[in-house]
Amino acid sequence: MSPSIKPSKIPQERDFTGGIIHSHSCAFIGSTGEKKLDERLIELANEISGSEGNCLLSEMLISAVRVSRGSVSEGDFKTMNRTIKEMRIASEVFAPYRNCRKVSVFGSARTDPEEPEYKAAVEYSRKMRDAGFMTITGAGPGIMAAGNEGAGRENSFGLNISLPFEASSNGFIAGDEKLVEFDFFFTRKLSFVKEADAVAAFPGGFGTMDEIFETLTLIQTGKLTVCPLVLVDAKGGKYWKFWEQFVKEHLMRLNLISESDFSLYLVTDDVDEAVAEVTKFYSNFHSYRYVGDQIVIRMQRELTDTQMQRLRDDYSDVLKSGDFIQGGALPDEQNEPELSELPRLIFRHGRRDFGRLREFINAINE
């Protein structure tokens, strides 16, 4: 790993949903339909994990038995098994680097190295590396190769998809231990958003459109924690400007999205601005998670009285009820002891209009 990439206090529990998906108690793990078999599986889960009440493992074992005995075709069984296997392998690859910030870089596999978009992607990934971020790409040619080239092999991940074309890994990541092979797009795309702290997209085709619209959808609906999304053109390029024109003239004009949704991304042809959009986002804001009906925002430093008053004046609509309170870690955050010293901003959030939540985070960083 490059000396420029230094581990930071990223939550060990990388719950990319920010706690929206809750763990279930053992009372809700389901059943195989055979009480004695359920008891054996729960006992096995506890034995494997070395602790009592391993509900998630118990539930997974019971689900596997139900799948094997249920009305599931062999093809579906293979798909389910491969899905879990790919997710496991990807998690194992990323695990040693979980304390390092990362940015996923999307773009066309057909962009040649002499094109300005390729050079912009190289520059962006290099500057993100210098800012302390590792880079995740699809491991292929074009913009993907540019991302790995700019970040350097030591600071790159590659998530390759098996295809009959455009599927070979680029020379900057081929053979590296941080290269993961996927059969399924959906498990690959999950890794792109689950492991990244920011997303950058350069001009691309259907795949790039798919990836950025999925990222926007996940953030807009709260299924993915709010993070920076930058849409980057080469200097003077108009690809993303025309994309945004479509969004404004059709989606917004027809009231299919909200005004605040435009805060979920940045369109720019300036690489430095694209880098700053990400680094500023984490200048004070660290991370957040939900605890019950409260959102707990972890920060690098406490807010001043003036900043707190501004939040109350300008962002009261973000509140479901009550007030913004600064404080320490809540008891339910005990599973993240490495973050216990960070100051918190705690309030009841309506879990909607995540564009406004992004604007709120921007205000925290000012």
GINOR-V630629 format. One record per residue. N is the residue number from 1. RES is the residue in one small letter. OMEGA is omega as a letter, one per 40 degrees, with the letter a starting at -180 (NA if undefined). NEAR is the number of other C-alpha atoms within 8 Angstrom. Layout:
# GINOR-V630629
N,RES,OMEGA,NEAR
N,RES,OMEGA,NEAR
This chain:
# GINOR-V630629
1,m,a,5
2,s,i,6
3,p,a,5
4,s,i,8
5,i,a,14
6,k,i,7
7,p,i,8
8,s,a,7
9,k,i,7
10,i,i,11
11,p,i,10
12,q,i,7
13,e,a,6
14,r,i,9
15,d,a,7
16,f,i,10
17,t,a,11
18,g,i,11
19,g,i,10
20,i,i,8
21,i,a,6
22,h,i,5
23,s,i,5
24,h,i,9
25,s,a,7
26,c,i,8
27,a,a,6
28,f,a,6
29,i,i,12
30,g,a,8
31,s,i,8
32,t,a,11
33,g,i,5
34,e,a,7
35,k,a,8
36,k,i,6
37,l,i,8
38,d,a,12
39,e,i,8
40,r,a,8
41,l,i,11
42,i,i,12
43,e,i,8
44,l,i,8
45,a,i,12
46,n,i,12
47,e,a,8
48,i,a,6
49,s,a,7
50,g,i,6
51,s,i,7
52,e,i,5
53,g,i,7
54,n,a,12
55,c,a,11
56,l,i,9
57,l,i,8
58,s,a,12
59,e,a,10
60,m,i,8
61,l,i,10
62,i,i,14
63,s,a,10
64,a,i,8
65,v,i,9
66,r,i,9
67,v,a,10
68,s,a,8
69,r,a,7
70,g,a,6
71,s,a,5
72,v,i,9
73,s,i,6
74,e,i,6
75,g,i,6
76,d,i,8
77,f,i,11
78,k,a,8
79,t,i,8
80,m,a,8
81,n,a,8
82,r,i,8
83,t,a,10
84,i,a,8
85,k,a,8
86,e,i,10
87,m,i,10
88,r,a,8
89,i,i,9
90,a,i,10
91,s,i,8
92,e,i,8
93,v,a,10
94,f,a,10
95,a,a,7
96,p,a,7
97,y,a,7
98,r,i,10
99,n,i,11
100,c,i,13
101,r,a,13
102,k,i,12
103,v,i,13
104,s,a,14
105,v,i,15
106,f,i,15
107,g,a,13
108,s,i,14
109,a,a,11
110,r,i,7
111,t,a,11
112,d,a,7
113,p,a,8
114,e,a,6
115,e,a,8
116,p,i,8
117,e,i,12
118,y,a,14
119,k,i,11
120,a,i,11
121,a,i,13
122,v,a,14
123,e,a,10
124,y,a,14
125,s,i,15
126,r,i,12
127,k,i,10
128,m,i,13
129,r,a,15
130,d,i,9
131,a,i,9
132,g,a,11
133,f,i,13
134,m,a,15
135,t,i,17
136,i,i,16
137,t,i,16
138,g,i,11
139,a,a,17
140,g,i,14
141,p,i,14
142,g,a,14
143,i,i,17
144,m,i,17
145,a,i,14
146,a,i,15
147,g,i,16
148,n,i,20
149,e,a,12
150,g,a,14
151,a,a,16
152,g,a,10
153,r,a,11
154,e,a,7
155,n,a,13
156,s,i,14
157,f,i,14
158,g,i,14
159,l,a,13
160,n,i,15
161,i,i,12
162,s,a,8
163,l,i,6
164,p,i,5
165,f,i,5
166,e,a,8
167,a,a,10
168,s,a,9
169,s,i,11
170,n,a,11
171,g,a,6
172,f,a,9
173,i,a,15
174,a,i,9
175,g,a,5
176,d,i,7
177,e,i,5
178,k,i,10
179,l,a,13
180,v,i,10
181,e,a,8
182,f,i,12
183,d,a,6
184,f,i,8
185,f,a,8
186,f,i,6
187,t,i,11
188,r,a,12
189,k,i,9
190,l,i,8
191,s,i,10
192,f,a,10
193,v,a,13
194,k,a,10
195,e,a,10
196,a,i,12
197,d,i,11
198,a,i,11
199,v,i,14
200,a,a,12
201,a,i,13
202,f,a,14
203,p,a,12
204,g,a,11
205,g,a,8
206,f,a,6
207,g,i,8
208,t,i,13
209,m,i,9
210,d,a,8
211,e,a,10
212,i,i,9
213,f,i,8
214,e,i,8
215,t,i,10
216,l,a,9
217,t,a,8
218,l,i,10
219,i,a,14
220,q,a,12
221,t,i,10
222,g,i,12
223,k,i,9
224,l,i,13
225,t,a,10
226,v,i,10
227,c,a,10
228,p,i,12
229,l,a,11
230,v,a,13
231,l,a,13
232,v,i,15
233,d,i,17
234,a,a,10
235,k,i,7
236,g,a,6
237,g,a,8
238,k,a,7
239,y,a,8
240,w,i,13
241,k,i,8
242,f,i,8
243,w,a,8
244,e,i,9
245,q,i,8
246,f,a,9
247,v,a,9
248,k,a,9
249,e,a,8
250,h,a,8
251,l,a,11
252,m,a,12
253,r,a,8
254,l,i,6
255,n,i,7
256,l,i,7
257,i,a,7
258,s,i,8
259,e,a,6
260,s,i,10
261,d,i,12
262,f,i,9
263,s,a,10
264,l,a,15
265,y,i,9
266,l,i,11
267,v,a,11
268,t,i,12
269,d,a,10
270,d,a,10
271,v,a,11
272,d,i,7
273,e,i,8
274,a,i,14
275,v,a,11
276,a,i,8
277,e,a,11
278,v,a,10
279,t,i,9
280,k,i,9
281,f,a,13
282,y,a,9
283,s,i,9
284,n,i,11
285,f,i,13
286,h,a,11
287,s,i,9
288,y,i,10
289,r,i,11
290,y,i,11
291,v,a,9
292,g,i,5
293,d,i,7
294,q,i,10
295,i,a,13
296,v,i,12
297,i,i,12
298,r,a,12
299,m,i,13
300,q,a,10
301,r,i,7
302,e,i,8
303,l,i,7
304,t,i,6
305,d,i,6
306,t,i,6
307,q,i,9
308,m,a,10
309,q,i,8
310,r,i,9
311,l,i,11
312,r,a,10
313,d,a,7
314,d,a,6
315,y,i,10
316,s,i,8
317,d,i,5
318,v,a,10
319,l,i,13
320,k,i,8
321,s,i,6
322,g,a,7
323,d,i,8
324,f,a,10
325,i,i,7
326,q,a,9
327,g,a,8
328,g,a,9
329,a,i,11
330,l,i,6
331,p,a,5
332,d,i,6
333,e,a,9
334,q,i,9
335,n,i,6
336,e,a,10
337,p,a,7
338,e,i,7
339,l,a,8
340,s,a,10
341,e,a,7
342,l,i,11
343,p,a,13
344,r,i,13
345,l,a,12
346,i,i,12
347,f,i,12
348,r,a,12
349,h,a,12
350,g,i,7
351,r,i,6
352,r,a,7
353,d,a,10
354,f,i,15
355,g,i,12
356,r,i,11
357,l,i,10
358,r,i,12
359,e,i,9
360,f,i,11
361,i,i,10
362,n,a,9
363,a,i,8
364,i,a,10
365,n,a,11
366,e,NA,4
